[in-house]
């Protein structure tokens, strides 16, 4: 990529950012469809977990995303990984519990879980994109 002109690199980086925006928008649309199609807004309860999911990483790990994928001796980073994992499990568990209780149907559960996986995939793509030396947002 070093031999490409500057305007070409900027265009490619803008494409990555646009791809991430489309992915996140798709996840949000799936989340809303899980509620609107079945006229039941209980699946929006998992939105709380989506908000809580990045908080431990922001508070304890800081902006260093390399701490996520490496072993750390810091207790704070390990606590952040544990709380993030618990939030991720909660994001899957809330729709499953609602389905088990008979509050939502199979279609809403499928849309809810697909929304979760699209959003998680976009977060993973963002972490991969921000690890590039040529592309830093923060």
N, C-alpha and C positions, 0 to 999 in steps of 0.2 A: 504493500500500500504506500510505501515511501516514495515510489517513483511516479505516483499519480499526481496531477496538478491539484492545487488547493481547493478549487471550486468543485472538483470531482469528489474529493474526500468529504467535503461539507455536504454534498448531495447524498452520499452514501450514509453519512451519520444522520442526516435528516430522515432518510428512509427507515433507519433502525428505530428512531424515535416515533415515527408515524406508525410503524408496525406495532410497537408497544402500546400506543394509544388506541389502535384498533382492537388489540387483544383485550385491554382493560375495558373498553366500551362494550365489547362482546360479552364479557363476564357480567357486567352490570345489566345488560339487556336480558341475559339469561336469568339473572336474579329477579328482575322485575317480572319477566314472563312466568316464572314459577309461581308468582303470586297472582298476577292479573288473569292468566288463562283459567285458573281454577277458582277465582273469586274467593280466595282465602289468603289473608295477608300474614299468617303465622310464619311462613318461611322467612320473612324479613327479620326474624329474631336472630338468624345467623349473621346478619349484618353487624351486630355488636361484636361478634368474634372477629370479623374482618377488620374492624377498627382496632381491636385490642391486639391483633396478631403482630404488627411490627413494633408495638410499644416497648416490650422488653429489650429488643435489639437496639432501638434508638436510645433508650436510657442507659443500658449497661454496656453494650458493645461499641457504641459510638458510630462513626461513619466508616470505620474500617470493616469492609465486608469480607476481608480475608480471614477474619476471626471466626467466621461461620463454618469454614471448611477445614480448619486446622485444629489440632489439639491445643488446648490452652491450659495454663496453670492458674489462670485467674479464676477465682470463684465467682466473680460477677459475670464473666462471659459464660461460664458454665450454667449459672442460674438463668441467664438470658436465653440460652439454648433450650433449657428445660421448660421455661415459661412459654416460649414460642412454640415448642412442640405440643404443649398442653393446649394452647389456643388453636393450633391446627387440628388436633384431635376433636376439640370442641366444635370446630366448624363443620366437621363431618358428623359428629354425634348429635347435634341439635336437630337436623332434618331426619336422621334415623329415629330418634326418640319421638319426634312428632308423627312420623309414619307409624311407629309401633303403637302409639296412643290413639291412632285413628283420626288424627286432626287433619293430616294432609293425605293426598293420594299418591299412587305410584308415579304419575306424570310429574307432579310437583317435586317429588323426591329426585327423580332423574334430572330435571332441570336444575334443581338446587345443587346437586353434586357435580353436574357438568359445569355450572357456574364456578364452583370452588376450584375445580381442576384447571379451568381456563385462567382464573385469577392467579393461582399458584404458578402456572406455567409462565404467565407474563412477569411475575416477580422473579422467577429464576432467569428469564431472559434479560431482565433489567440488571440483575446482579452480574450476569455474564458480560453484558454490554458495558457496564460501568467499570469492570475490571480491566478493560482494554486501556492501554496507556494513552491512546490517542483520543479517547472519548470519556470525559469525566463530566458529570452533571454537578455533583456536590463538591 
